C-alpha cells in the first residue's frame, strides 16, 4: 500500500480512537449529563471570549504595523528624492 494510503488509515484510526475515548469518557464521567453540558458550555463561552479578545489584540497590532510600515515608506521615498534618484 502507498504511503498516502497508510497516512489515511493512520488518521482514520486516530479519529475512531478519539471518538471511542470521548464516548467512554462521557459514559464514565462522575457528573450527570446536564452538569457535563453546562461545564462544556461555560468552557466554550470562556474560550470564545478569549478568542474574541485575541482577535481584537491582533487587529490593534495589525494597525500599528500598517502605520509603521506607511511611515517607513514615506521616509524611504523622502530619502530617495533627497538623493536625487
C-alpha positions, -999 to +999 in steps of 0.1 A: +000+000+000+012+035-007+024+060+019-007+081+013-029+051+020-010+044+052-015+080+062-052+079+056-055+047+076-035+062+104-056+094+105-088+073+104-075+052+133-068+083+153-103+097+146-120+064+156-099+061+187-107+097+197-144+091+192-143+060+213-123+077+240-148+106+241-177+083+243-161+063+271-153+094+290-189+107+288-203+074+298-180+070+328-179+107+339-187+113+375-210+142+366-245+139+352-252+148+316-266+181+325-236+190+346-213+180+317-232+201+292-232+231+315-195+227+321-188+224+284-210+254+276-191+275+302-157+264+289-169+271+253-180+306+263-147+313+281-127+301+250-149+322+227-143+353+248-106+346+248-105+341+211-125+374+206-101+393+228-072+378+209-086+389+176-090+424+189-054+424+200-044+412+166-063+439+149-046+465+170-012+450+162-021+450+125-030+487+127+003+495+144+023+476+119+005+492+090+011+526+104+048+520+110+051+505+075+035+536+060+058+559+080+088+539+069+077+540+033+073+578+034+107+582+050+123+560+023+106+579-005+119+612+010+154+598+013+153+587-024+140+621-035+167+639-015+193+617-030+182+629-064+171+595-077 
